[in-house]
């Protein structure tokens, strides 16, 4: 199993094998290596975009839903807390999982998204 799928996950049996089995094949597609390298090399410009997003959240205070794996080794919980810091009305949920929360908590995530849309956007 690809480690990024299992890291921080309590019950690995919840992860569908095709999810991590297909990743290597998809990453080996022609041209994808260059795309991945470009993403890594453009980390600084990504940080600038993230700063613009946080400024927008501070200024506009849009309805904001954040669902985060509290054991995510890639995006730490401090990242989710930044959304709440920038927009006190942001709804932030930490799930007991890792990076791919949809793999292990699909029903819970879908329920929270539906409730958020119903309550915050559809009134």
N, C-alpha and C positions, 0 to 999 in steps of 0.2 A: 504494500500500500504506500502511496506517496505520502510522505511525512506531513506535508502541509494540510492534508485532509484529516489525519488522525491526531495531530498535536492538539492537546487541550480538550479532546473529546472523551467523555466518560464511557460511552458505549459505542465502540467502533462498528458493531453489527448494524447500526442505524445508517451507515454510509453505504450507498449502493455501489457495488463493485465496478459497474460501468463508469461511474464518475471518475474514479482515479485510474481506471484501466484505459480510458480514452484520452486522457491528458497527454501522455507521451506521443501518441499518434498525431494528435492535433498540433502539438508543438513542433513536430517534424515536418509539417507541411512546407512546401516551397515558399521561401520569402519570409517565413515566420521568425527565423533566427534573427534576421536583420531588424524586424519589428520589435522583438523583445530587447535587443541590444539598444535600439533607439530609445525605448522606454527607460531603460536603466541610465543611459547617458543624459537623458533629459530630466532627471530628478529635480534639478534646481528650478527649471521652468514650472514643473508640477507644484513645487512649493509656492511659487508666486501665484499660481491659480488658486491654491488652497487659501492663501491669504486674502485674495479677492472674495472668495466664497464666504469666509468668516466676516469680512467687512460688510458684505451684503446682509448676512444674518444679524449683525449688530445694528445696522441701520434700518432694515426693513421689517425685521421680526416676523418672517413668514411662518405659517404652520410648518413645524419641523418634526419629523419622526426619525429617530435613530435607533436601530436595532443592532446590537453588537455582541459578538462572542466574547465573554469575559476572560476566556483563556486563549484568545487569538495571539499567536506569536508574531504576527506581522503588524497588525494595527492594535496597539495597546489601548487600554481603557481610557487613558488620559486623552486620547483623540476624541472619544465620545463625549467626555466631560467638557471638552472645548466647545462643542455644539451647545451644551446647556449653559456654559459661561457666556457665550455670545448671544444667546436667545433664551432667557429664563423660562419662557413658555414652551421650549422644546420638550418633546416627550422622548425620554431616553430609557431604553430597556436593555439590560444586560442578560444574556442567556448563558446557561451553563454549558458552553461549547467552545469550539475553536474558531478558525478562520471561515469555514464554509457552513455558516449557521443554517442555511437552507437544507443542507444535506441531513442534518440531525433534528431540526426543529421546524420543518416546513409548515406544519399545521399551526403551530403557535405564531410564527411570523405572519402567515396569511391572515390569521385571526386579528392580529394587532394592526395590520395594514388596513383591513376592512373596517375595523372599529375606528381607526384614526380618520379614514376617509369619510365615514358616516358622521362622526361627531364634529370633526374640525372643518371639513370642506363642504359637506353636503347639508350640514346644519339640521 
